[in-house]
């Protein structure tokens, strides 16, 4: 393709963005034509942007994604194993408490059989209490508030049964039987709580699932023993003679108790470490000893006789079987603890390896970026320097720099064209920068002054606190950086608590300055007033001292006796406070009155009120209910009262949050048109 002078002139005008006539050929240097010709062909070939984005994006995102996924998976595995450990410890403590409660109930009833008491019910109850406390503490550590509350209730029941058992020697056998019955109910409650806790297990691997299966089978054998024992003891004591239904229940429990499970245990033993020997001994004790002694006791029941020696031997076999069951559970717990600890160590090690691997990947990525910089970005360094010089006003001639990328060469040629126009725009740019700098400095200084004024205003306002029996919650939001609302509360030398609030007409800096001065003057008057001065006197003096050239303001002053809760209040055009009693209907207080600065002889009225324990008094400025919606409808005092009335039992901070949310929703925008201040005075 041949390039004539028309093409060259068009190229120059396209680069500079101007449609003015091209300069004459004599005025244009020969290299200008070469530059335009190079620019015309610069859109062909590999672009530097494509090469840089493709290499860095694919390489960096791929490596960082792999590192992130690996690290997240390792941390998630570690978290799951720790949760598994905590829940398993809680479940063990509940299970041990359940078994101890069942055995304690059974041992209490031994005295009704005419045999010497076996075991130590009081010691077992102590164990129930200790394990319940452990389970409750574990639930609290996990953040399970519902489980912790339920376990606290069970702990109280166990402690009450311990107290009753220690005093049962004086009350007699009937009370001991009732204690045994209550212990059975308590064991049932533990069983329910154990099922709830079991439902939260993560079962993060097959080995833990197998261990849970072994423990559940062992507990099932214990429960079958309890079923058989309850039926036989009831029959021996005459509390519940044998019936066809109880005999069928006894037979089913005995069949399940004698059901061979060694084959299952042997199968699981190939995958996890299980105390197979203890299971074999337990099965042998149940089949060879316990079952035969149970048959002897059953034969005596059929004959209507009861030999204490036979019964005692059967009970000894029962205690032996329970002892083996508890040993099996403890050994299984030890194996589970060791297994989870090993998995936690592995997960922590994997997380550490993932972290180190991630750092290594990042290092490799850094090295790759370094290569890209050297191979791709360094050739652009000269272009960057030239561009920065040109942007900074250095309009020296642009030098040539060797590069293989056509993009760089095209940009260098374009910069030479831009330099011509930049020389003409340099002075205008310098003037614009100077003007922008002056405006920025002025705006910064004004902003700093506003921030200082806002900080001073906030420092003057009290924070939520307590004076005697009164608890105060405060809230303030200016409509535009600075506001015309102000308030304070403090105690007087005679013990009374005083609260006042001001609302200066208008918004912004002027209203803020007036509110700050009014706050200082009113507080000084309150602190220096003599005896017998009431809120009406304070407002009259304050109005008399108010200058005519200042904007008017509304004010409220109240005194409250901390001992009786009796209060006196006067208003100067300020909104009526809302009294929210602990019980009963809410009521508006006050009569209004003229604002400060409106009349030289205002007529203020005093409004008495009573704050009982639990009552709350809401004092606020008119900005909290004069918010308008897009249709121009005012929010109104009644809507505000409805919100407070519907949430009267909620904490103060949440109640204030609900009020602000309602105002924002009503206005349809987050910023309000008036200052908002609110003080909640609550008698505890």
C-alpha positions as CSV (number, residue, x, y, z in Angstrom):
1,X,0.0,0.0,0.0
2,X,1.3,3.4,-1.0
3,X,1.0,6.3,1.5
4,X,0.7,9.8,0.0
5,X,0.7,13.1,1.7
6,X,-3.1,13.1,2.2
7,X,-2.9,9.9,4.3
8,X,-0.1,11.4,6.3
9,X,-2.0,14.6,7.1
10,X,-5.1,12.5,8.1
11,X,-3.0,10.4,10.4
12,X,-1.6,13.4,12.2
13,X,-5.0,14.9,12.6
14,X,-6.4,11.6,14.0
15,X,-3.7,11.3,16.6
16,X,-3.9,14.8,17.9
17,X,-7.7,14.8,17.9
18,X,-7.9,18.0,16.0
19,X,-9.7,18.9,12.8
20,X,-7.7,22.0,12.0
21,X,-5.8,22.4,8.8
22,X,-2.5,20.6,8.6
23,X,0.7,22.7,8.5
24,X,2.5,23.2,5.2
25,X,4.9,20.6,3.9
26,X,7.8,23.1,4.3
27,X,7.0,23.6,8.0
28,X,6.8,19.9,8.7
29,X,10.1,18.1,9.3
30,X,10.9,15.0,7.2
31,X,10.8,12.6,10.2
32,X,7.2,13.7,10.8
33,X,6.1,11.8,7.7
34,X,8.0,8.7,8.9
35,X,6.3,8.9,12.3
36,X,2.8,9.1,10.7
37,X,3.6,6.2,8.4
38,X,4.8,4.1,11.4
39,X,1.6,5.0,13.3
40,X,-0.6,3.9,10.4
41,X,0.9,0.4,10.5
42,X,1.2,0.1,14.3
43,X,-2.1,-1.8,14.7
44,X,-0.7,-5.0,13.1
45,X,1.2,-7.6,15.1
46,X,1.3,-8.8,18.8
47,X,0.2,-6.2,21.4
48,X,2.0,-5.8,24.6
49,X,-1.2,-5.6,26.7
50,X,-2.5,-8.9,25.4
51,X,0.8,-10.7,26.2
52,X,1.1,-9.1,29.7
53,X,-2.5,-9.8,30.7
54,X,-2.6,-13.4,29.3
55,X,0.6,-14.5,31.0
56,X,0.1,-12.9,34.4
57,X,-3.6,-13.7,34.7
58,X,-3.5,-17.3,33.7
59,X,-0.3,-18.1,35.7
60,X,-1.2,-16.0,38.8
61,X,-4.9,-16.9,39.1
62,X,-4.2,-20.6,38.6
63,X,-1.5,-20.8,41.3
64,X,-3.3,-18.6,43.8
65,X,-6.6,-20.5,43.3
66,X,-4.9,-23.8,43.9
67,X,-3.2,-22.5,47.1
68,X,-6.5,-21.0,48.4
69,X,-8.5,-24.2,47.8
70,X,-5.8,-26.4,49.4
71,X,-5.5,-24.1,52.5
72,X,-9.3,-23.8,53.0
73,X,-9.7,-27.6,52.8
74,X,-7.0,-28.2,55.3
75,X,-8.4,-25.6,57.8
76,X,-11.9,-27.0,57.3
77,X,-10.7,-30.5,58.1
78,X,-9.0,-29.3,61.2
79,X,-12.1,-27.4,62.4
80,X,-14.3,-30.5,61.8
81,X,-12.1,-32.7,63.9
82,X,-12.0,-30.2,66.7
83,X,-15.8,-30.0,66.7
84,X,-15.9,-33.8,66.7
85,X,-13.7,-33.9,69.7
86,X,-15.7,-31.4,71.7
87,X,-19.1,-33.0,70.9
88,X,-17.7,-36.5,71.7
89,X,-16.4,-35.3,75.1
90,X,-19.8,-33.8,75.9
91,X,-21.6,-37.0,74.8
92,X,-19.3,-39.2,76.9
93,X,-20.0,-37.1,80.0
94,X,-23.7,-37.2,79.5
95,X,-23.6,-41.0,78.8
96,X,-21.6,-41.6,82.0
97,X,-24.0,-39.5,84.0
98,X,-26.9,-41.5,82.6
99,X,-25.4,-44.8,83.4
100,X,-24.4,-43.7,86.9
101,X,-27.9,-42.4,87.6
102,X,-29.5,-45.7,86.5
103,X,-27.1,-47.8,88.6
104,X,-27.6,-45.5,91.6
105,X,-31.4,-45.9,91.3
106,X,-31.0,-49.7,91.2
107,X,-28.6,-49.8,94.1
108,X,-30.9,-47.8,96.3
109,X,-33.6,-50.4,95.8
110,X,-31.3,-53.3,96.9
111,X,-32.3,-52.7,100.5
112,X,-35.9,-53.6,99.7
113,X,-34.7,-57.1,98.7
114,X,-33.4,-58.1,102.1
115,X,-29.8,-58.2,101.0
116,X,-26.8,-56.1,102.0
117,X,-26.5,-53.0,99.8
118,X,-24.0,-53.3,97.0
119,X,-22.1,-50.3,95.7
120,X,-22.2,-46.7,96.7
121,X,-25.3,-44.8,95.4
122,X,-24.1,-41.5,97.0
123,X,-20.7,-41.9,95.3
124,X,-22.5,-42.5,92.0
125,X,-24.6,-39.4,92.4
126,X,-21.5,-37.4,93.1
127,X,-20.2,-38.8,89.7
128,X,-23.5,-37.8,88.0
129,X,-23.1,-34.2,89.3
130,X,-19.4,-34.0,88.3
131,X,-20.0,-35.3,84.8
132,X,-23.0,-33.1,84.3
133,X,-21.0,-30.1,85.2
134,X,-18.3,-31.2,82.8
135,X,-20.8,-31.6,80.0
136,X,-22.3,-28.2,80.7
137,X,-18.9,-26.5,80.6
138,X,-18.1,-28.2,77.3
139,X,-21.5,-27.1,75.8
140,X,-20.8,-23.5,76.9
141,X,-17.3,-23.6,75.3
142,X,-18.9,-24.8,72.0
143,X,-21.4,-21.9,72.2
144,X,-24.4,-24.4,72.6
145,X,-26.5,-22.2,74.8
146,X,-29.6,-24.4,74.6
147,X,-27.6,-27.6,75.6
148,X,-25.9,-25.7,78.4
149,X,-29.2,-24.5,79.8
150,X,-30.7,-28.0,79.7
151,X,-27.6,-29.5,81.4
152,X,-27.7,-26.8,84.1
153,X,-31.3,-27.9,84.8
154,X,-30.2,-31.5,85.0
155,X,-27.4,-30.5,87.3
156,X,-29.8,-28.8,89.7
157,X,-32.0,-31.9,89.7
158,X,-29.1,-34.2,90.5
159,X,-27.9,-31.9,93.3
160,X,-31.4,-31.9,94.8
161,X,-31.5,-35.8,94.6
162,X,-28.1,-35.9,96.3
163,X,-29.5,-33.7,99.2
164,X,-32.6,-35.9,99.5
165,X,-30.5,-39.1,99.5
166,X,-28.2,-37.9,102.2
167,X,-31.3,-37.2,104.4
168,X,-33.2,-40.4,103.4
169,X,-31.9,-42.2,106.5
170,X,-34.3,-40.2,108.6
171,X,-37.3,-40.2,106.2
172,X,-37.6,-44.0,105.6
173,X,-37.7,-46.5,102.8
174,X,-40.7,-45.0,100.9
175,X,-38.7,-41.8,100.3
176,X,-35.7,-43.8,99.1
177,X,-37.9,-45.6,96.7
178,X,-39.2,-42.3,95.4
179,X,-35.6,-41.1,95.1
180,X,-34.8,-44.2,93.0
181,X,-37.8,-43.5,90.8
182,X,-36.7,-39.9,90.3
183,X,-33.2,-41.1,89.4
184,X,-34.8,-43.3,86.7
185,X,-36.6,-40.2,85.3
186,X,-33.3,-38.3,85.5
187,X,-31.5,-41.0,83.6
188,X,-34.2,-40.8,80.9
189,X,-33.6,-37.1,80.7
190,X,-29.9,-37.7,80.2
191,X,-30.7,-40.2,77.5
192,X,-32.8,-37.6,75.7
193,X,-30.0,-35.0,76.0
194,X,-27.5,-37.6,74.7
195,X,-29.6,-38.2,71.6
196,X,-29.8,-34.5,70.9
197,X,-26.0,-34.2,71.3
198,X,-25.5,-37.3,69.1
199,X,-27.4,-35.6,66.4
200,X,-24.8,-32.8,66.2
201,X,-21.9,-35.3,65.6
202,X,-20.0,-34.6,62.3
203,X,-18.7,-38.2,62.0
204,X,-15.7,-36.9,60.0
205,X,-14.3,-40.4,59.2
206,X,-15.2,-44.1,59.1
207,X,-13.2,-45.0,62.2
208,X,-15.2,-42.7,64.5
209,X,-18.4,-44.0,63.0
210,X,-17.3,-47.6,63.9
211,X,-16.3,-46.5,67.4
212,X,-19.8,-44.9,67.9
213,X,-21.4,-48.2,66.7
214,X,-19.4,-50.2,69.3
215,X,-20.3,-47.8,72.1
216,X,-24.0,-47.7,71.1
217,X,-24.1,-51.6,71.2
218,X,-22.4,-51.6,74.6
219,X,-24.9,-49.1,76.0
220,X,-27.8,-51.1,74.5
221,X,-26.6,-54.1,76.5
222,X,-26.5,-52.0,79.6
223,X,-30.0,-50.8,79.0
224,X,-31.3,-54.4,78.5
225,X,-29.7,-55.2,81.9
226,X,-31.6,-52.3,83.4
227,X,-34.9,-53.4,81.8
228,X,-34.5,-57.0,83.2
229,X,-33.4,-55.6,86.6
230,X,-36.3,-53.3,87.0
231,X,-38.8,-56.1,86.2
232,X,-37.3,-58.6,88.5
233,X,-36.8,-56.2,91.5
234,X,-40.4,-55.0,91.1
235,X,-41.6,-58.6,91.2
236,X,-39.3,-59.4,94.2
237,X,-40.5,-56.4,96.2
238,X,-44.1,-57.0,95.2
239,X,-44.4,-53.5,93.7
240,X,-45.4,-54.9,90.3
241,X,-46.0,-58.7,90.1
242,X,-45.0,-60.6,87.0
243,X,-47.6,-60.4,84.2
244,X,-47.7,-61.8,80.7
245,X,-46.6,-58.4,79.3
246,X,-43.7,-58.1,81.7
247,X,-42.6,-61.7,81.0
248,X,-42.6,-61.0,77.3
249,X,-40.6,-57.8,77.8
250,X,-38.2,-59.7,80.0
251,X,-37.7,-62.4,77.4
252,X,-37.1,-59.9,74.6
253,X,-34.6,-58.0,76.7
254,X,-32.8,-61.2,77.7
255,X,-32.6,-62.3,74.0
256,X,-31.1,-59.0,73.0
257,X,-28.7,-59.1,75.9
258,X,-27.5,-62.6,74.9
259,X,-27.4,-61.8,71.2
260,X,-23.9,-62.6,69.9
261,X,-22.1,-59.4,68.8
262,X,-18.5,-60.7,68.8
263,X,-18.7,-61.3,65.1
264,X,-19.5,-57.6,64.5
265,X,-16.8,-56.6,67.0
266,X,-14.3,-58.9,65.2
267,X,-15.2,-57.4,61.9
268,X,-14.7,-53.8,63.2
269,X,-11.4,-54.8,64.8
270,X,-9.7,-55.1,61.4
271,X,-10.3,-51.4,60.9
272,X,-9.9,-49.9,64.4
273,X,-8.4,-50.8,67.7
274,X,-11.3,-52.3,69.8
275,X,-11.0,-54.1,73.3
276,X,-12.2,-57.4,71.9
277,X,-11.1,-59.3,75.0
278,X,-13.3,-57.3,77.3
279,X,-16.3,-57.9,75.0
280,X,-15.6,-61.6,75.2
281,X,-15.4,-61.6,79.0
282,X,-18.7,-59.6,79.2
283,X,-20.5,-62.1,76.9
284,X,-19.2,-65.0,78.9
285,X,-20.3,-63.4,82.2
286,X,-23.8,-62.7,80.8
287,X,-24.2,-66.2,79.3
288,X,-22.5,-68.4,81.9
289,X,-23.2,-66.4,85.2
290,X,-25.8,-63.8,84.9
291,X,-28.3,-65.7,82.9
292,X,-28.1,-68.8,85.1
293,X,-28.5,-66.8,88.3
294,X,-31.4,-64.9,86.7
295,X,-33.1,-68.2,85.9
296,X,-32.7,-69.3,89.6
297,X,-34.4,-66.0,90.7
298,X,-37.1,-66.5,88.2
299,X,-37.8,-70.0,89.4
300,X,-38.1,-68.7,93.0
301,X,-40.6,-66.1,91.7
302,X,-42.6,-68.8,90.1
303,X,-42.7,-70.8,93.4
304,X,-43.5,-67.7,95.4
305,X,-40.3,-67.8,97.4
306,X,-37.3,-65.5,97.5
307,X,-33.9,-66.8,98.8
308,X,-31.8,-63.7,99.7
309,X,-28.6,-65.7,99.0
310,X,-29.7,-66.4,95.4
311,X,-30.9,-62.8,94.9
312,X,-27.6,-61.5,96.3
313,X,-25.6,-63.8,93.9
314,X,-27.7,-62.5,90.9
315,X,-27.1,-58.9,92.0
316,X,-23.4,-59.5,92.3
317,X,-23.4,-60.9,88.7
318,X,-25.3,-57.8,87.6
319,X,-22.7,-55.5,89.3
320,X,-19.9,-57.5,87.6
321,X,-21.6,-57.1,84.2
322,X,-22.0,-53.3,84.7
323,X,-18.4,-53.0,85.8
324,X,-17.3,-54.7,82.6
325,X,-19.6,-52.5,80.5
326,X,-18.2,-49.3,82.0
327,X,-14.6,-50.6,81.5
328,X,-15.4,-51.3,77.8
329,X,-16.9,-47.8,77.4
330,X,-13.9,-46.2,79.1
331,X,-11.5,-48.1,76.9
332,X,-13.4,-47.2,73.8
333,X,-13.4,-43.6,74.9
334,X,-9.6,-43.8,75.3
335,X,-9.3,-45.2,71.8
336,X,-11.6,-42.5,70.4
337,X,-9.6,-39.7,72.1
338,X,-6.4,-41.1,70.8
339,X,-7.9,-41.4,67.3
340,X,-9.2,-37.8,67.2
341,X,-6.0,-36.4,68.7
342,X,-4.1,-38.2,65.9
343,X,-6.4,-36.8,63.3
344,X,-6.1,-33.3,64.7
345,X,-2.4,-33.5,64.6
346,X,-2.5,-34.7,61.0
347,X,-4.9,-32.0,60.0
348,X,-2.7,-29.3,61.7
349,X,0.3,-30.7,60.0
350,X,-1.5,-30.7,56.6
351,X,-2.6,-27.1,57.3
352,X,1.0,-26.2,58.0
353,X,2.2,-27.9,54.9
354,X,-0.5,-26.1,52.9
355,X,0.7,-22.8,54.3
356,X,4.3,-23.5,53.5
357,X,3.3,-24.7,50.1
358,X,1.3,-21.6,49.5
359,X,4.3,-19.4,50.4
360,X,6.4,-21.5,48.0
361,X,3.8,-21.0,45.3
362,X,3.7,-17.2,46.0
363,X,7.5,-17.2,45.8
364,X,7.4,-19.0,42.5
365,X,4.8,-16.6,41.3
366,X,7.0,-13.7,42.4
367,X,9.9,-15.0,40.4
368,X,7.6,-15.4,37.4
369,X,6.5,-11.8,37.8
370,X,10.1,-10.8,38.0
371,X,10.8,-12.5,34.7
372,X,7.8,-10.8,33.1
373,X,9.0,-7.5,34.4
374,X,12.4,-7.9,33.0
375,X,11.3,-9.3,29.7
376,X,8.2,-7.2,29.0
377,X,8.0,-4.2,31.4
378,X,11.6,-3.0,31.4
379,X,11.5,-2.2,27.6
380,X,8.6,0.1,28.6
381,X,10.6,2.0,31.3
382,X,11.8,4.5,28.8
383,X,8.3,5.1,27.6
384,X,7.0,5.5,31.1
385,X,9.7,8.0,32.0
386,X,9.0,10.0,28.8
387,X,5.3,10.0,29.6
388,X,5.9,11.1,33.2
389,X,8.2,13.9,32.0
390,X,5.6,15.0,29.5
391,X,2.8,14.9,32.1
392,X,5.0,16.9,34.5
393,X,5.5,19.7,32.0
394,X,9.0,18.7,30.8
395,X,8.7,19.2,27.0
396,X,12.2,18.3,25.9
397,X,12.4,16.4,22.7
398,X,11.5,12.7,22.9
399,X,14.4,10.3,22.2
400,X,14.1,7.0,20.3
401,X,14.3,3.7,22.3
402,X,14.9,0.3,20.7
403,X,12.1,-2.2,21.3
404,X,10.6,-5.3,19.6
405,X,7.0,-4.4,20.4
406,X,5.1,-2.4,17.8
407,X,2.8,-1.0,20.5
408,X,5.7,0.7,22.3
409,X,6.9,2.3,19.0
410,X,3.4,3.5,18.1
411,X,3.0,5.1,21.5
412,X,6.4,6.8,21.3
413,X,5.4,8.3,18.0
414,X,2.1,9.4,19.4
415,X,3.8,11.1,22.3
416,X,5.8,13.1,19.9
417,X,2.6,14.4,18.4
418,X,1.1,15.0,21.8
419,X,4.2,17.0,22.8
420,X,3.5,19.6,20.1
421,X,0.0,20.3,21.5
422,X,1.1,20.0,25.1
423,X,3.5,22.9,24.7
424,X,0.5,25.1,24.0
425,X,-1.6,23.7,26.8
426,X,1.2,23.8,29.4
427,X,0.4,27.2,30.7
428,X,-3.3,26.6,31.0
429,X,-2.6,23.3,32.8
430,X,-0.4,25.1,35.3
431,X,-3.0,27.7,36.0
432,X,-5.7,25.0,36.4
433,X,-3.5,23.1,38.9
434,X,-2.9,26.2,40.9
435,X,-6.5,26.9,41.1
436,X,-7.3,23.3,42.0
437,X,-4.7,23.3,44.7
438,X,-6.1,26.5,46.2
439,X,-9.6,25.1,46.2
440,X,-8.5,21.8,47.7
441,X,-6.6,23.6,50.5
442,X,-9.5,25.8,51.3
443,X,-11.9,22.8,51.4
444,X,-9.5,20.9,53.6
445,X,-9.2,23.7,56.1
446,X,-13.0,24.1,56.1
447,X,-13.5,20.4,56.6
448,X,-11.0,20.4,59.5
449,X,-12.9,23.3,61.2
450,X,-16.2,21.4,60.8
451,X,-14.6,18.2,62.2
452,X,-13.2,20.1,65.2
453,X,-16.6,21.8,65.9
454,X,-18.4,18.4,65.6
455,X,-15.9,16.8,68.0
456,X,-16.4,19.7,70.5
457,X,-20.1,19.4,70.3
458,X,-20.0,15.6,70.9
459,X,-17.6,16.1,73.8
460,X,-20.1,18.4,75.4
461,X,-22.8,15.7,75.3
462,X,-22.9,13.1,78.1
463,X,-22.4,9.4,77.3
464,X,-24.9,6.7,78.5
465,X,-24.4,6.2,82.3
466,X,-25.9,5.8,85.7
467,X,-26.7,8.2,88.5
468,X,-28.0,6.6,91.6
469,X,-31.1,4.4,90.7
470,X,-31.4,6.1,87.3
471,X,-29.8,4.7,84.1
472,X,-29.5,7.0,81.1
473,X,-29.2,6.0,77.4
474,X,-28.4,8.9,75.0
475,X,-28.4,9.2,71.2
476,X,-27.6,12.2,68.9
477,X,-27.4,12.5,65.2
478,X,-26.9,15.8,63.4
479,X,-28.7,16.3,60.1
480,X,-25.6,18.0,58.4
481,X,-22.3,17.4,60.2
482,X,-23.2,19.9,63.0
483,X,-26.5,20.1,64.8
484,X,-28.5,22.5,66.9
485,X,-29.6,19.9,69.6
486,X,-27.9,19.6,73.0
487,X,-28.7,17.9,76.3
488,X,-27.1,16.9,79.6
489,X,-27.9,15.2,82.9
490,X,-26.1,15.3,86.2
491,X,-26.7,15.3,90.0
492,X,-27.1,18.4,92.1
493,X,-25.4,19.0,95.5
494,X,-28.8,18.3,97.3
495,X,-28.9,14.8,95.6
496,X,-31.5,15.6,93.0
497,X,-30.9,14.5,89.4
498,X,-31.4,17.2,86.7
499,X,-31.9,16.6,83.0
500,X,-32.3,19.2,80.3
501,X,-32.5,19.3,76.5
502,X,-32.2,22.1,74.0
503,X,-33.2,22.5,70.3
504,X,-32.1,25.6,68.5
505,X,-34.0,26.7,65.5
506,X,-32.2,25.9,62.3
507,X,-29.3,23.5,61.4
508,X,-25.6,23.6,60.7
509,X,-22.8,25.7,62.1
510,X,-24.8,28.6,63.4
511,X,-27.3,26.4,65.2
512,X,-24.4,24.4,66.7
513,X,-22.6,27.5,68.0
514,X,-25.8,28.7,69.6
515,X,-26.6,25.3,71.1
516,X,-23.1,25.0,72.6
517,X,-23.3,28.4,74.2
518,X,-26.9,27.8,75.5
519,X,-25.8,24.4,76.9
520,X,-22.9,26.0,78.8
521,X,-25.1,28.8,80.2
522,X,-28.0,26.6,81.2
523,X,-25.8,24.1,82.9
524,X,-24.0,26.8,84.8
525,X,-27.3,28.2,86.0
526,X,-28.4,24.8,87.2
527,X,-25.2,24.2,89.0
528,X,-25.2,27.6,90.7
529,X,-28.9,27.9,91.5
530,X,-30.0,28.4,95.1
531,X,-32.4,26.5,97.3
532,X,-36.1,26.4,96.4
533,X,-35.4,27.1,92.7
534,X,-37.6,25.0,90.4
535,X,-37.6,24.3,86.7
536,X,-40.0,27.2,85.9
537,X,-37.6,29.6,87.6
538,X,-34.6,28.3,85.6
539,X,-36.5,28.7,82.3
540,X,-37.7,32.2,83.1
541,X,-34.2,33.4,84.0
542,X,-32.8,31.7,80.9
543,X,-35.4,33.4,78.7
544,X,-34.7,36.8,80.4
545,X,-31.0,36.5,79.6
546,X,-31.5,35.4,76.0
547,X,-30.4,38.0,73.4
548,X,-32.9,39.2,70.8
549,X,-30.5,38.8,67.9
550,X,-30.1,35.1,68.6
551,X,-32.5,32.5,67.1
552,X,-35.2,31.1,69.4
553,X,-34.8,27.6,70.9
554,X,-37.0,25.1,72.7
555,X,-35.9,23.7,76.1
556,X,-36.9,21.2,78.7
557,X,-35.7,21.1,82.3
558,X,-36.6,18.5,84.9
559,X,-35.6,17.6,88.5
560,X,-36.0,14.0,89.9
561,X,-35.7,12.9,93.5
562,X,-33.6,9.6,93.4
563,X,-35.1,8.3,96.6
564,X,-38.8,8.7,95.7
565,X,-38.8,8.9,91.9
566,X,-40.8,12.1,92.1
567,X,-40.1,14.5,89.3
568,X,-40.8,18.2,88.3
569,X,-40.6,19.3,84.8
570,X,-41.1,22.5,82.8
571,X,-41.1,23.1,79.0
572,X,-40.3,26.0,76.8
573,X,-41.9,24.9,73.5
574,X,-40.1,21.5,73.7
575,X,-41.9,18.3,72.7
576,X,-43.7,16.4,75.4
577,X,-41.7,13.5,76.9
578,X,-43.2,10.0,76.8
579,X,-43.5,8.1,80.1
580,X,-43.4,4.3,79.6
581,X,-44.3,2.6,82.9
582,X,-43.2,-1.0,83.5
583,X,-46.8,-1.9,83.5
584,X,-49.8,0.1,82.2
585,X,-50.4,2.5,79.4
586,X,-47.8,5.0,78.2
587,X,-48.6,8.7,78.7
588,X,-47.4,12.0,77.4
589,X,-46.1,14.6,80.0
590,X,-46.1,18.3,80.0
591,X,-48.0,21.2,78.5
592,X,-45.6,22.8,76.0
593,X,-45.1,26.5,76.6
594,X,-43.4,29.2,74.6
595,X,-39.9,28.7,73.2
596,X,-36.9,30.7,74.6
597,X,-36.5,34.1,72.9
598,X,-40.1,34.4,71.6
599,X,-41.7,36.4,74.5
600,X,-40.2,38.6,77.2
601,X,-42.9,37.4,79.7
602,X,-43.6,33.7,79.0
603,X,-46.0,31.7,81.1
604,X,-44.4,28.4,81.9
605,X,-46.2,25.5,83.8
606,X,-44.7,22.8,86.0
607,X,-45.7,19.2,85.3
608,X,-45.1,16.7,88.1
609,X,-44.6,13.0,87.4
610,X,-43.5,9.8,89.1
611,X,-40.9,7.3,88.1
612,X,-41.4,3.8,89.6
613,X,-38.9,1.1,89.4
614,X,-38.8,-0.3,85.8
615,X,-40.4,2.9,84.3
616,X,-38.7,4.7,81.4
617,X,-38.9,8.3,80.4
618,X,-38.2,9.3,76.7
619,X,-37.1,12.9,76.2
620,X,-36.4,13.9,72.5
621,X,-36.3,16.8,70.1
622,X,-38.9,17.4,67.4
623,X,-36.6,16.0,64.7
624,X,-37.4,12.4,65.8
625,X,-41.1,12.6,64.7
626,X,-41.2,15.5,62.1
627,X,-39.6,13.3,59.5
628,X,-41.6,13.4,56.2
629,X,-42.1,10.6,53.7
630,X,-41.8,11.3,49.9
631,X,-45.5,12.3,49.9
632,X,-44.9,15.0,52.5
633,X,-46.7,13.2,55.4
634,X,-45.1,13.7,58.8
635,X,-44.2,10.6,60.8
636,X,-45.9,12.1,63.9
637,X,-45.8,11.6,67.7
638,X,-48.4,8.8,67.7
639,X,-46.4,6.6,65.3
640,X,-43.3,7.2,67.6
641,X,-45.4,6.2,70.6
642,X,-46.7,3.1,68.9
643,X,-43.1,1.9,68.2
644,X,-42.0,2.5,71.8
645,X,-45.2,0.9,73.1
646,X,-44.7,-2.3,71.0
647,X,-41.1,-2.7,72.0
648,X,-41.3,-1.5,75.6
649,X,-39.6,-4.6,77.0
650,X,-36.6,-4.4,74.6
651,X,-33.2,-3.0,75.7
652,X,-32.7,0.7,75.1
653,X,-30.1,0.4,72.4
654,X,-32.2,-2.1,70.4
655,X,-35.3,0.1,70.9
656,X,-33.4,3.2,69.6
657,X,-32.2,1.1,66.6
658,X,-35.9,0.2,65.9
659,X,-36.9,3.9,66.0
660,X,-34.1,4.9,63.6
661,X,-35.0,2.1,61.2
662,X,-38.6,3.2,61.2
663,X,-37.7,6.8,60.5
664,X,-35.3,5.8,57.7
665,X,-38.0,3.6,56.2
666,X,-40.5,6.4,56.4
667,X,-38.2,9.0,54.9
668,X,-37.1,6.6,52.1
669,X,-33.5,7.7,52.5
670,X,-30.7,7.3,55.1
671,X,-30.1,11.0,55.7
672,X,-32.7,12.9,57.7
673,X,-33.6,16.6,57.4
674,X,-33.5,17.5,61.0
675,X,-31.3,16.9,64.1
676,X,-32.2,14.0,66.3
677,X,-31.5,13.7,70.0
678,X,-33.0,11.3,72.5
679,X,-32.4,10.6,76.2
680,X,-33.9,7.5,77.9
681,X,-34.1,7.8,81.7
682,X,-34.9,4.5,83.4
683,X,-35.3,3.9,87.1
684,X,-33.8,0.5,88.0
